[in-house]
Amino acid sequence: MTGKQIDLVEVMVDDFQRGMQSGQYTARSICEGYVARIKALDKQGPALNSVIELNPDALPIADELDREYKQTGSRGPLHGIPVLLKDNIDTGDRMMTTAGSLALEGAPAPKDAFLVEQLRNAGAIILGKANLSEWANFRASHSVSGWSGRGGQTHNPYVLDRNPCGSSSGSAVAVAANLCAIAVGTETDGSIVCPSAMNGIVGIKPTLGLLSRTGIVPIAHSQDTPGPMARTVRDAAILLNVLTGIDPNDSTTREQIAHVAADYTQFLDARGLQGARLGIARTYFGTNDAVDKIIEDSIAEMKRQGADIIDPIDYPSHEKLNESELEVLLYEFKADLNAYLKNRGDSVRVRSLSDIITFNEEKRTEEMPFFGQDIMIKADKKGPLTETAYINALARNRQLCRTEGIDATIMKYHLDAIVAPTAGPAWLTDWVTGDHESGSCSTPAAVAGYPHITVPAGFVHGLPVGISFFSMAWSEPTLLRLAYSFEQATKIRKPPNFLQTAVYQ
């Protein structure tokens, strides 16, 4: 059997495992099938441009895993399953880790990120690296999501002239277009949940500390986290199981000891909405009438499933948070990126944020054809993390988003979760004026470091729209239960048709 003969459209992790047990699939045939789809759909028409690099060792690794499967059996649910990694996650192999920038091209990272070690130990195959918004969209104020100097522009697979959002653009697009089974993205504020929503998939932004950040090109340690991206809540939960773990080199992961679940799939209950108390955050409505209608229909369905809907809840607007959030990110970006580059050592040509700024100026034609680097310049002017301005901004962020935000709201209304439209629909990709505002509810959970799950909720002229569930720290079990129940009740997701432009009906 060759991989090209396998139909991989909407095949889930459990399907693959059953197929390997029956002999329908092998790890090699699955890998070959995805590589064939990537070459056909990503690199040729419709040219999604979501994969920045394929792992040259993927097939030999698959062969070894097939031999192991025959001799000793499966390591677990991800044995032989290909996964794509956002190109800001280190792999100590022959692939690059560049955050989409030409400045980090050259030698690979010296070792695997902690989460990559977890994946390899679970038998997953690192299929390749996914394109992204360069530097995880922390270079310029008027950037274009899904574009990087190394990878070019990623396209939304539902409507190709629309943007995939970012910064985990390639991870979302590849999952949506069935170019991989599952993928890993990263988020500082919206970078998992926005592209997941706009590409019709499930995205989990976990509690800060549930997943290690060691070996990931950083923005800010107070908000950065990797997370699962998948076509179903179950696949996302399976991936979350593997990604969790205490990393001695990331002190935040020690906090998970009293909170991490042995198996997150145990919380997937099709009747999980029954009796749940959900607060509707009207703060995030009003950007698009069609999106609002989809979320209203979703709320009605959750009521039918037995949820107790508290609508509206008095949830604070976070407009006054924008300045202090940016202040924290600027300070931490300089400190964290310089520390990361130091660990990369002689393998990269840049050793500091200042070096990157200089490199971008020298390579302006390749690196800055559409937008500049004003955010990087502002960050480079910041001082150490001992400065009062940083300390005060961080304290303000946590007060607004934790104490007076999510925590206060959940406790006031005795809620299981807060519900809102995630974002969208996707805007036209615009290299002249940059990204366009389409609404977002990502900031509270991102700044608080709390979990946030988005699930497909509907379509606007063929463009996916997601619904969000977020709550207090370590509430992943509750959010998974709610998201899975909503998913099973609605079954909204459908694969993309790669339309050239939106069809208005």
C-alpha positions in Angstrom: 0.0 0.0 0.0 1.3 3.5 -0.8 0.4 6.6 1.0 -1.1 8.2 -2.1 -3.9 5.6 -2.1 -5.1 6.6 1.4 -8.0 9.0 1.8 -6.9 11.2 4.7 -9.8 13.7 4.7 -11.1 14.1 8.2 -9.4 11.0 9.6 -8.9 11.3 13.3 -6.3 9.9 15.7 -8.6 7.1 16.9 -9.3 6.1 13.3 -5.6 5.9 12.6 -5.0 3.7 15.7 -7.8 1.3 14.7 -6.5 1.3 11.2 -2.9 0.4 12.3 -4.3 -2.3 14.5 -6.3 -3.8 11.6 -3.5 -3.3 9.0 -5.3 -0.7 7.0 -2.6 1.9 7.9 1.0 2.0 8.8 2.9 4.9 10.2 4.8 5.1 6.9 1.6 5.0 4.7 0.1 7.8 6.9 3.2 9.9 6.5 3.4 9.3 2.8 -0.2 10.3 2.5 0.2 13.6 4.3 3.4 14.4 2.4 1.5 13.8 -0.9 -1.3 16.1 0.2 1.2 18.8 1.3 2.9 18.6 -2.1 -0.4 18.7 -3.9 -2.3 21.3 -1.9 0.2 23.3 0.0 3.0 23.7 -2.6 0.9 23.5 -5.7 -2.8 24.5 -6.3 -4.4 25.9 -4.2 -0.9 26.7 -2.7 -1.9 27.2 0.9 1.7 27.7 1.9 1.1 26.5 5.5 4.1 24.2 5.8 7.5 25.9 5.9 9.6 22.7 5.9 9.2 19.0 5.8 11.2 16.7 8.1 13.7 14.8 5.8 13.8 12.0 8.4 10.0 11.5 8.8 9.8 8.4 6.7 12.7 6.5 8.3 11.3 7.4 11.7 7.9 6.0 10.6 9.6 2.8 9.4 11.2 2.4 12.8 7.9 3.0 14.6 6.2 0.4 12.4 8.9 -2.1 13.3 8.4 -1.3 17.0 4.6 -1.6 16.6 5.0 -5.1 15.3 7.5 -6.2 17.9 6.3 -4.6 21.1 3.0 -2.9 20.3 1.8 0.7 20.5 3.3 3.3 22.8 -0.1 5.0 23.0 -2.6 7.0 21.0 0.0 9.1 19.1 2.2 6.1 18.0 2.9 6.7 14.3 0.8 9.9 14.1 2.3 12.8 12.2 2.3 16.2 13.9 3.3 19.6 12.5 5.0 22.1 14.8 4.9 25.9 14.5 8.3 27.1 13.3 9.1 28.7 16.6 9.5 25.3 18.4 13.0 23.9 18.5 13.8 20.5 17.0 17.3 19.1 17.4 17.3 17.5 14.0 18.0 18.5 10.4 15.1 21.0 10.3 15.4 24.8 11.1 13.7 26.7 13.8 13.4 30.3 12.7 10.2 31.9 13.9 9.7 32.6 10.1 12.7 34.9 10.0 15.7 34.6 7.7 17.8 35.8 10.7 17.6 32.4 12.3 18.3 30.4 9.2 21.4 28.3 9.1 22.1 25.6 11.7 19.2 23.8 13.5 18.5 24.3 17.2 20.9 22.4 19.4 18.2 20.2 21.0 14.5 19.4 21.0 12.1 21.6 22.9 10.8 19.8 26.0 7.4 19.3 24.3 9.1 17.8 21.3 10.8 15.3 23.6 7.3 14.5 24.9 5.9 13.9 21.4 8.8 11.7 20.3 8.5 9.6 23.5 4.8 9.1 22.8 5.7 7.8 19.3 4.5 10.9 17.4 6.3 11.7 14.1 7.4 15.3 13.7 6.3 15.7 10.1 7.6 19.3 9.6 7.4 22.9 10.6 4.4 25.1 10.0 4.5 28.7 8.7 3.5 31.5 11.0 3.3 35.2 11.4 6.9 36.1 11.6 8.3 36.4 15.2 4.8 35.3 16.3 3.4 38.6 15.1 5.5 40.7 17.5 7.5 42.8 15.0 5.2 45.6 13.7 2.0 47.3 14.6 0.5 46.9 11.1 1.6 43.4 10.2 0.0 40.9 8.0 -0.9 37.7 9.8 0.4 34.5 8.3 3.3 36.1 6.5 6.9 35.5 7.3 10.2 36.4 5.5 11.1 32.7 5.3 7.7 31.2 4.5 5.8 33.8 2.6 2.0 34.2 3.0 -0.2 31.5 4.4 -3.8 31.4 2.9 -7.1 30.5 4.5 -8.2 27.2 3.0 -11.9 28.0 3.0 -11.5 31.2 1.0 -8.0 31.7 -0.4 -7.9 35.5 -0.6 -8.8 35.6 3.1 -6.4 35.7 6.0 -5.8 32.7 8.3 -5.2 34.9 11.3 -2.1 34.3 13.4 0.4 33.8 14.6 -0.1 30.0 14.5 -1.4 30.4 11.0 0.3 27.4 9.3 -0.6 25.1 12.2 -4.3 25.9 11.9 -4.4 25.8 8.1 -2.6 22.5 7.8 -5.0 20.9 10.3 -8.1 22.4 8.6 -6.9 21.2 5.2 -6.1 17.7 6.4 -2.4 18.1 5.8 -1.7 16.6 9.2 -3.6 14.9 11.9 -2.8 17.4 14.7 -0.5 20.4 15.2 1.1 22.4 17.9 0.7 26.2 18.0 1.7 28.8 20.5 -0.1 31.8 22.0 0.7 35.0 23.7 -2.6 36.7 23.0 -4.9 35.1 20.4 -2.3 33.2 18.4 -4.0 29.8 18.9 -7.6 30.6 19.3 -7.9 33.2 16.5 -6.4 31.0 13.7 -8.3 28.0 15.1 -11.6 29.9 14.8 -10.9 31.4 11.4 -9.9 28.0 10.0 -12.7 25.9 11.5 -10.8 23.8 14.0 -10.5 23.3 17.7 -7.8 25.2 19.6 -6.7 25.0 23.2 -4.8 27.8 24.9 -3.9 26.1 28.3 -3.3 27.5 31.7 0.1 29.0 32.0 2.3 26.2 33.4 0.5 23.2 32.1 2.9 23.0 29.1 6.6 23.8 29.0 7.9 26.7 27.0 11.6 25.5 27.1 12.9 25.6 23.5 10.3 27.9 22.1 11.2 31.2 20.6 9.5 33.6 23.1 7.6 36.8 23.3 6.7 37.0 27.0 7.0 34.5 29.8 4.0 35.9 31.7 1.7 34.9 28.8 3.4 32.5 26.3 2.2 28.9 26.1 2.1 26.2 23.4 -1.2 24.4 22.8 -3.0 21.7 20.8 -4.7 22.4 17.5 -6.9 19.7 16.0 -10.1 19.0 14.1 -12.0 17.6 17.1 -12.0 18.2 20.8 -11.1 14.6 21.4 -8.0 14.8 19.2 -7.0 18.1 21.0 -7.4 16.4 24.3 -5.3 13.4 23.2 -2.6 15.8 22.2 -2.9 17.8 25.4 -2.2 14.6 27.4 1.1 14.1 25.7 2.2 17.8 25.8 1.7 18.2 29.6 4.6 17.5 31.9 6.9 19.1 34.5 10.0 20.6 33.0 12.9 21.3 35.3 13.9 24.1 33.0 10.5 25.9 33.1 9.6 26.7 36.7 6.0 27.5 35.9 5.3 23.8 35.1 5.8 22.9 38.8 2.5 24.6 39.6 0.6 21.8 37.6 1.4 19.1 40.2 -1.8 19.6 42.1 -3.9 20.3 38.9 -2.8 18.1 35.9 -5.1 15.3 34.9 -3.8 11.8 34.1 -6.1 11.7 31.0 -8.0 14.7 29.7 -10.2 12.5 27.5 -12.0 11.3 30.6 -13.8 14.6 30.7 -15.3 14.3 27.2 -19.0 13.9 28.0 -21.6 14.4 25.3 -24.1 15.5 27.9 -21.6 17.8 29.6 -23.7 20.9 29.0 -26.5 19.6 31.1 -26.6 21.7 34.3 -23.6 23.8 33.3 -23.8 27.5 34.2 -22.5 29.6 31.4 -22.2 33.4 31.4 -22.5 35.3 28.1 -20.0 38.1 27.7 -21.9 40.6 25.5 -18.7 42.8 25.6 -17.5 40.8 22.6 -20.6 41.0 20.5 -21.5 43.7 18.0 -18.5 43.5 15.6 -20.4 41.5 12.9 -24.2 40.8 12.8 -23.8 37.4 11.1 -21.3 36.3 13.8 -23.7 37.5 16.5 -26.5 35.4 14.9 -24.3 32.3 14.9 -23.5 32.7 18.6 -27.1 33.4 19.4 -28.0 30.1 17.7 -25.2 28.4 19.6 -26.5 29.8 22.9 -30.0 28.5 22.1 -28.5 25.0 21.4 -26.7 25.0 24.7 -30.0 25.8 26.4 -31.6 22.9 24.6 -28.7 20.7 25.9 -29.6 21.7 29.5 -27.2 24.5 30.2 -28.2 27.3 32.5 -27.5 30.5 30.6 -26.8 33.7 32.5 -27.2 36.4 29.9 -25.8 39.0 30.0 -23.1 38.9 32.6 -21.5 42.1 33.8 -18.1 41.5 32.3 -15.6 44.4 32.2 -14.3 45.9 29.0 -10.5 45.5 28.7 -9.8 48.6 26.6 -7.9 50.1 29.4 -5.7 47.0 29.5 -4.2 47.5 26.1 -1.4 49.9 27.2 -0.3 47.9 30.2 -0.4 44.6 28.3 1.9 46.0 25.5 4.2 47.4 28.2 4.7 44.0 29.7 5.2 42.3 26.4 7.8 44.8 25.3 9.9 44.4 28.4 9.6 40.6 28.4 10.2 40.2 24.7 13.6 41.9 24.9 14.7 39.9 28.0 13.2 36.6 27.0 14.4 36.7 23.3 17.9 37.7 24.3 18.0 34.7 26.7 16.7 32.3 24.1 19.3 33.5 21.5 22.0 33.0 24.1 21.0 29.4 24.4 21.0 29.0 20.6 24.7 29.9 20.8 26.9 30.0 17.7 24.2 28.3 15.6 22.6 31.6 14.7 24.0 34.8 13.2 22.1 37.1 15.6 22.8 37.2 19.3 20.3 39.8 20.5 17.1 41.7 19.6 19.3 44.6 18.6 21.1 42.3 16.1 17.7 41.2 14.6 16.7 44.8 14.1 20.0 45.4 12.3 19.6 42.3 10.2 16.1 43.3 9.2 17.3 46.7 8.0 20.1 45.0 6.0 17.7 42.5 4.5 14.8 45.0 4.1 13.8 43.8 0.6 13.3 40.2 1.9 12.2 40.9 5.5 10.3 44.1 5.3 8.6 44.4 1.9 5.1 45.0 3.5 5.6 46.2 7.1 8.3 47.3 9.4 9.6 46.5 12.9 8.4 49.4 15.2 7.4 46.9 18.0 10.9 45.4 18.0 12.5 48.9 18.1 10.2 49.9 21.1 11.1 46.6 22.9 14.8 47.1 22.4 14.6 50.5 24.2 13.2 48.9 27.4 15.4 48.3 30.4 15.6 45.3 32.8 12.6 43.5 34.4 13.5 45.2 37.7 12.2 48.5 36.4 9.1 50.0 38.2 7.2 50.5 35.0 7.3 46.8 34.2 6.5 45.6 37.7 3.5 48.0 37.9 2.2 47.1 34.5 2.4 43.3 35.3 0.6 43.8 38.6 -2.1 45.9 36.8 -2.6 43.2 34.2 -3.1 40.5 36.7 -5.5 42.6 38.8 -7.6 43.5 35.8 -7.7 40.0 34.2 -7.5 37.7 37.2 -8.8 39.3 40.4 -11.2 41.8 38.9 -11.8 40.0 35.7 -12.3 36.2 35.2 -12.0 35.2 38.8 -14.5 37.8 40.0 -17.0 37.1 37.2 -16.9 33.3 37.7 -17.4 33.6 41.4 -20.0 36.3 41.2 -22.3 34.3 38.9 -21.2 30.9 40.1 -20.2 30.0 36.5 -18.5 27.0 34.9 -17.3 29.2 32.1 -17.6 32.5 30.2 -18.9 32.2 26.6 -18.2 34.6 23.7 -17.6 34.7 19.9 -13.9 33.9 19.4 -13.2 36.2 16.4 -14.0 36.5 12.7 -14.9 36.1 10.1 -11.6 36.2 8.3 -10.6 39.5 6.7 -9.1 39.9 3.2 -5.3 39.5 3.3 -4.0 43.0 2.7 -0.3 43.7 2.3 -1.0 47.4 1.9 -2.7 48.3 5.2 -2.1 45.1 7.2 -4.6 43.2 9.3 -8.1 44.4 9.9 -10.0 44.3 13.2 -12.6 41.5 13.3 -13.2 41.3 17.0 -11.6 39.0 19.6 -12.2 37.7 23.1 -8.6 36.3 23.6 -7.1 39.0 25.8 -8.6 38.2 29.3 -7.5 34.6 29.4 -4.2 35.3 27.6 -3.2 38.0 30.0 -4.5 36.1 33.1 -2.7 33.0 32.0 -6.0 31.1 32.1 -7.3 28.3 29.8 -9.4 29.1 26.7 -10.9 26.7 24.2 -12.5 27.6 20.8 -14.8 25.2 18.8 -16.3 25.6 15.4 -19.8 27.3 15.6 -20.8 28.2 12.1 -20.0 29.8 8.8 -20.4 33.3 7.3 -20.4 33.2 3.5 -18.2 30.0 3.7 -15.9 31.4 6.4 -15.7 29.6 9.7 -16.6 31.2 13.0 -15.7 29.9 16.4 -17.2 30.0 19.9 -15.1 30.4 23.0 -15.2 28.9 26.5 -12.8 30.3 29.1 -12.6 30.2 32.9 -10.3 30.2 35.9 -6.8 28.7 36.2 -6.6 24.9 35.7 -10.2 24.6 34.5 -9.3 22.5 31.4 -11.4 19.5 32.5 -14.5 21.7 32.7 -13.8 23.5 29.4 -13.1 20.3 27.6 -16.4 18.8 28.9 -18.4 21.9 27.7 -16.6 22.2 24.4 -17.0 18.5 23.6 -20.7 18.5 24.5 -21.2 21.6 22.2 -19.3 20.0 19.4 -21.2 16.7 19.6 -24.6 18.5 19.7 -23.8 20.7 16.7 -21.2 18.9 14.5 -20.6 22.2 12.6 -17.1 21.5 11.2 -16.7 20.6 7.5 -13.5 20.5 5.4 -12.6 23.4 3.2 -13.3 23.7 -0.5 -10.5 26.1 -1.3 -12.6 28.8 -2.9 -10.7 31.6 -4.6 -12.9 34.2 -3.1 -16.1 34.4 -0.9 -19.4 33.4 -2.5 -22.2 35.7 -1.3 -25.6 34.1 -1.1 
